[in-house]
Amino acid sequence: MALPLATALVAALFTMVITACSASSAGTSKSGVINAIGAENEYANVLSQIGGRYVHVTAILDNPNTDPHTFEASAQVAAEVSGAQLIVQNGVSYDTWINKIESASPNSGRKVIVAQQVLHLPNNTPNPHLWYNPRTMPAVAAVMAADLSALRPAHAAYFRARLRAFDRSLTPWLNAIAAFKAAHPGTTAATTEPVADYLLTAMGIKNLTPWAFQADIMNGVDPSPQDIALENGFFSKHQATLFAYNQQVTDSLTASIRQNALADGVPVVGVYETMPTPGYDYQSWMLAETQAITKAVTSKVSTQKL
């Protein structure tokens, strides 16, 4: 899970950024443009699509070479978050660092959208990678449009129209999921972490990797030798049709497991926690991951990087 920002740091940053935040808010009210934050760049991207010209969106986690679970906020990040009128975050303990900043700079006029709350998920939801679930972004985008409309009522029709366009743009991805599920029943996968588990489930793919192994890798814990042997056995015994691994966060163990999959002829698909940029928006990213999985199954071709 993401490392929490130290309380002392937050207190110091709050004193430093409060003046800048006041100036930012004043500038925002004059321009009519809403200052908004997406804790992760996939949420920021969708927020930008819904808000259009009336929203200035900043993404905090936007580097696919960074481990989101070990992210630590800087003074600049604290200033940006504290000055935002609208914040969109994941929840499920994935981005607790942003909660610290929000608490240190309370603002009764700030709107905060938490995907976990939109989906009515409990705090103990084991897999925090909610954006891979096809249900998540349409639901979160609807709340984005509603909150933007509340902040700028004169532009409500504009936000609703962009929401409808966003929902329509998801059709190719949703169709690709449905087509795969219908055409390839019984497909199996092995994984390192539960990054794309929601997508695999939506596609009707059975994940053979035990949750204990996935959780250990996700949390930086060494899996048991028995679980490692079991994982490698999915390839040597040709039980897994494909191997999905977290391309963004690797170590010697996951690299060796990937090599074992390739050596045993199991196609490998790299999946990301942070949306690869440039070149993608949320919907094209999800479609690309789905197409990579489909290619692995139908053509036995690996897509280790998007």
C-alpha positions in Angstrom: 0.0 0.0 0.0 1.1 3.6 -0.5 3.3 4.9 2.3 1.4 7.6 4.4 2.8 11.1 4.4 4.3 12.0 7.7 2.1 14.1 9.9 4.8 16.6 10.7 5.5 17.1 7.0 1.9 17.7 6.3 1.7 20.3 9.1 4.7 22.2 7.7 3.4 22.0 4.2 0.0 23.4 5.2 1.6 26.5 6.6 3.7 27.0 3.5 0.9 26.5 0.9 -2.1 28.2 2.5 -1.3 31.6 1.0 -0.6 30.2 -2.4 -3.9 28.2 -2.2 -5.8 31.4 -1.5 -4.3 33.1 -4.5 -5.0 30.1 -6.7 -8.7 30.0 -5.6 -9.1 33.7 -6.3 -7.6 33.3 -9.8 -9.9 30.4 -10.4 -13.0 32.3 -9.5 -12.0 35.1 -12.0 -11.3 32.8 -14.9 -14.3 30.5 -14.2 -12.0 27.5 -14.7 -12.1 24.9 -12.0 -8.8 23.7 -10.5 -9.0 19.9 -10.1 -6.8 17.1 -9.1 -6.7 13.4 -10.1 -4.7 11.5 -7.6 -3.9 8.9 -10.4 -3.6 10.0 -14.0 -6.4 7.7 -15.2 -8.8 9.6 -13.0 -7.3 12.9 -14.1 -7.7 11.9 -17.7 -11.4 11.1 -17.4 -11.9 14.3 -15.3 -10.3 16.3 -18.1 -12.6 14.6 -20.7 -15.7 15.5 -18.7 -14.6 19.0 -17.7 -13.2 20.1 -21.0 -12.4 23.8 -21.3 -13.9 24.6 -17.9 -11.5 22.5 -15.9 -7.7 22.6 -15.3 -6.7 19.1 -14.2 -3.4 18.1 -12.6 -2.5 14.4 -12.3 -0.3 13.5 -9.3 0.6 9.9 -10.0 1.4 10.1 -13.7 4.7 8.3 -14.2 4.4 4.6 -15.3 8.0 4.1 -14.0 7.0 4.9 -10.4 5.7 2.4 -7.9 2.4 3.9 -6.8 2.5 1.9 -3.6 5.6 3.7 -2.3 4.7 7.2 -3.5 5.5 10.1 -1.1 4.0 13.6 -1.7 6.2 16.7 -2.1 5.6 20.3 -1.1 4.5 21.0 -4.6 1.9 18.2 -4.5 0.6 19.4 -1.2 0.1 22.9 -2.7 -1.7 21.6 -5.7 -4.0 19.3 -3.7 -4.7 22.0 -1.1 -5.7 24.5 -3.8 -8.0 22.2 -5.7 -11.8 22.7 -5.8 -12.4 19.1 -6.9 -10.3 16.0 -6.2 -10.8 12.5 -7.6 -9.0 9.6 -5.9 -9.2 5.9 -5.8 -9.6 5.0 -2.1 -9.2 1.4 -0.7 -6.0 2.6 1.0 -4.3 3.0 -2.4 -3.8 6.8 -2.1 -3.9 7.5 1.6 -1.2 10.2 1.2 -3.8 12.5 -0.4 -6.2 12.1 2.6 -3.5 13.5 4.9 -3.1 16.6 2.8 -6.9 17.1 2.5 -7.2 16.9 6.3 -4.4 19.4 6.8 -6.0 21.9 4.5 -9.8 21.7 5.1 -12.1 23.5 2.7 -15.8 23.3 3.0 -16.2 24.2 -0.6 -14.0 21.4 -1.9 -15.6 18.4 -3.5 -13.8 15.0 -3.2 -14.8 12.0 -5.2 -13.5 8.6 -4.0 -14.1 5.7 -6.4 -14.4 3.3 -3.5 -17.3 5.3 -2.1 -19.0 5.7 -5.5 -18.9 1.9 -5.9 -20.0 1.4 -2.2 -17.0 -0.9 -1.5 -15.9 -1.7 2.0 -12.5 -0.6 3.3 -11.3 -4.2 3.4 -11.7 -4.6 -0.4 -8.6 -6.7 -1.2 -7.9 -5.4 -4.7 -7.4 -1.6 -4.9 -7.0 -1.4 -8.7 -10.5 -0.4 -9.3 -10.1 1.3 -12.6 -9.7 -2.0 -14.4 -13.3 -2.8 -13.5 -15.5 -1.8 -16.4 -18.1 -0.6 -13.9 -15.8 1.9 -12.2 -15.2 4.8 -14.6 -18.7 5.2 -15.9 -19.9 5.5 -12.3 -17.1 7.8 -11.3 -17.5 9.9 -14.5 -21.2 10.5 -13.7 -20.3 11.9 -10.2 -17.6 14.0 -11.9 -20.2 15.6 -14.2 -22.6 16.1 -11.2 -20.0 17.8 -9.1 -18.7 19.9 -11.9 -22.2 21.0 -12.6 -22.7 22.0 -8.9 -19.5 24.1 -9.0 -20.4 25.7 -12.3 -24.2 25.4 -12.8 -24.1 27.5 -16.0 -22.1 24.8 -17.7 -24.1 21.8 -16.5 -25.4 21.0 -20.0 -21.9 21.1 -21.3 -20.7 18.6 -18.7 -23.6 16.3 -19.2 -23.0 16.2 -23.0 -19.3 15.4 -22.4 -20.3 12.6 -20.0 -22.6 11.1 -22.7 -19.7 11.3 -25.2 -17.4 9.6 -22.7 -19.8 6.8 -22.1 -20.2 6.2 -25.8 -16.4 6.1 -26.2 -16.2 3.1 -23.9 -18.2 1.0 -26.4 -15.2 -0.5 -28.3 -13.6 -1.6 -25.0 -16.8 -3.1 -23.6 -17.5 -4.9 -27.0 -14.0 -6.3 -27.0 -14.5 -7.7 -23.5 -17.9 -9.3 -24.4 -16.5 -10.7 -27.6 -13.6 -12.4 -25.9 -15.8 -13.8 -23.1 -18.1 -15.3 -25.6 -15.4 -16.7 -27.9 -12.9 -18.1 -25.3 -14.5 -19.7 -22.4 -12.2 -21.6 -20.1 -9.3 -19.3 -20.5 -6.8 -19.3 -17.6 -4.2 -16.9 -16.5 -1.4 -16.5 -14.0 -0.4 -13.2 -12.5 2.1 -11.5 -10.3 -0.1 -8.9 -8.7 -3.9 -8.2 -8.9 -3.4 -5.2 -11.1 -5.7 -6.4 -14.0 -7.7 -9.0 -12.0 -11.0 -7.0 -12.5 -10.5 -7.0 -16.2 -9.6 -10.7 -16.3 -12.7 -11.5 -14.4 -14.8 -9.3 -16.8 -13.3 -11.2 -19.7 -14.3 -14.6 -18.2 -10.7 -15.5 -17.5 -9.9 -17.7 -14.5 -6.9 -16.4 -12.5 -5.0 -19.5 -11.2 -2.6 -17.6 -9.0 -3.6 -17.7 -5.3 -4.5 -14.4 -3.6 -1.8 -14.9 -1.0 0.9 -14.8 -3.7 -0.6 -11.8 -5.4 -0.9 -9.9 -2.1 2.7 -10.7 -1.1 4.1 -9.4 -4.4 1.8 -6.3 -4.2 2.9 -5.5 -0.6 6.6 -6.2 -1.1 6.6 -9.4 0.8 8.6 -12.5 -0.3 6.1 -15.3 -1.2 6.6 -18.7 0.2 8.8 -21.2 -1.7 5.7 -23.3 -2.1 3.7 -20.5 -3.7 6.6 -19.7 -6.0 6.8 -23.3 -7.1 3.1 -23.4 -7.7 3.2 -20.2 -9.8 6.0 -21.6 -12.0 4.2 -24.9 -12.3 1.3 -23.1 -14.1 3.7 -22.6 -17.0 5.7 -25.9 -16.9 2.5 -27.9 -16.7 0.8 -25.7 -19.4 -2.1 -24.8 -17.1 -2.0 -21.1 -17.7 -3.0 -19.7 -21.1 -1.3 -16.4 -20.5 0.8 -14.6 -17.8 -0.2 -11.0 -16.8 2.5 -9.3 -14.8 2.9 -5.8 -13.4 5.2 -4.2 -15.9 5.5 -1.1 -13.8 6.9 -2.7 -10.7 9.3 -5.5 -11.2 12.1 -7.2 -9.2 14.3 -10.2 -9.6 11.6 -12.7 -8.6 8.9 -11.4 -10.9 11.5 -11.1 -13.7 12.5 -14.8 -13.2 8.9 -15.9 -13.2 8.3 -13.9 -16.4 11.3 -15.7 -18.0 9.9 -19.1 -16.9 6.6 -18.3 -18.6 8.3 -17.3 -21.8 10.6 -20.4 -21.7 7.6 -22.6 -21.4 5.8 -20.9 -24.3 3.2 -19.0 -22.3 2.6 -15.5 -23.8 3.2 -12.6 -21.4 1.1 -9.4 -21.1 2.5 -6.4 -19.3 -0.2 -4.5 -17.3 0.2 -1.1 -15.7 -1.1 0.6 -12.6 -0.5 4.1 -14.0 -1.8 5.0 -17.5 1.1 5.0 -20.0 1.6 8.4 -21.5 1.8 9.9 -24.0 -0.4 8.3 -26.5 -3.3 7.0 -24.4 -6.5 8.2 -22.8 -8.3 6.0 -20.3 -10.5 4.2 -22.8 -7.7 3.5 -25.4 -5.5 2.3 -22.6 -8.1 -0.2 -21.4 -8.8 -1.3 -24.9 -5.1 -1.8 -25.6 -4.7 -4.0 -22.5 -7.8 -6.0 -23.6 -6.4 -6.4 -27.1 -3.1 -7.5 -25.7 -4.8 -10.2 -23.7 -6.8 -11.3 -26.7 -3.7 -11.5 -28.9 -1.9 -13.6 -26.2 -4.8 -16.1 -26.3 -5.6 -16.2 -30.0 -2.1 -15.8 -31.5 0.2 -16.8 -28.6 1.9 -13.4 -29.0 3.4 -11.5 -26.0 2.9 -7.8 -25.4 5.3 -7.1 -22.6 5.0 -3.3 -23.0 2.3 -1.1 -24.5 
